[in-house]
């Protein structure tokens, strides 16, 4: 597994000091590649053990393996990915995948839920964070979970009155598959948002929604746009707002 892939998966374990060390190494790897661990530690005003512990948090055996992996990753960056697609196409194709009866079912489930959880990993957490804040504006209790241990603990505590969105373009992210399996045992309502494919998360969900996307990686690091997830969650929210305010107006009349 590449340096940036390990960093992407384990960066939540790092404290502020360790993040600053990693940033320094990424920006200066060519100038410090021949320096010893002790020399680098002196430059950063930390002990060598601090750097070794940081390397192990990122799933490396030690600093030497981390440095070699980072050098390899920097060399791989010279290969430029092909960008022969448009983001507008992703939105247009996602719109075509929307099934309105499913959206209506999802909206009804949101309205009935005691709590709405959103499970996501990597960049997929950002559209979920936006959705969480918007749901809270409507008085709907909601939370985002992306750290593996916390996500699994939340999944174990779900009740049948709760709703959980599981968001993964591949539909096969192991952390999400494991957490969704636990959520299934609670009888909570599960809504999956994945790419258009036969995948594990969609098979576990009560309702499956699909987003169109073009996969894009730099080395082993996923840098695929999540614009289709943003669009789908915003579409759900706008429909939810329409229903909620329509119901409110009808009651007042």
Order of alpha helices (4+ residues) and beta strands (2+ residues): alpha-alpha-alpha-alpha-alpha-alpha-alpha-beta-alpha-beta-alpha-beta-alpha-beta-alpha-beta-beta-beta-alpha
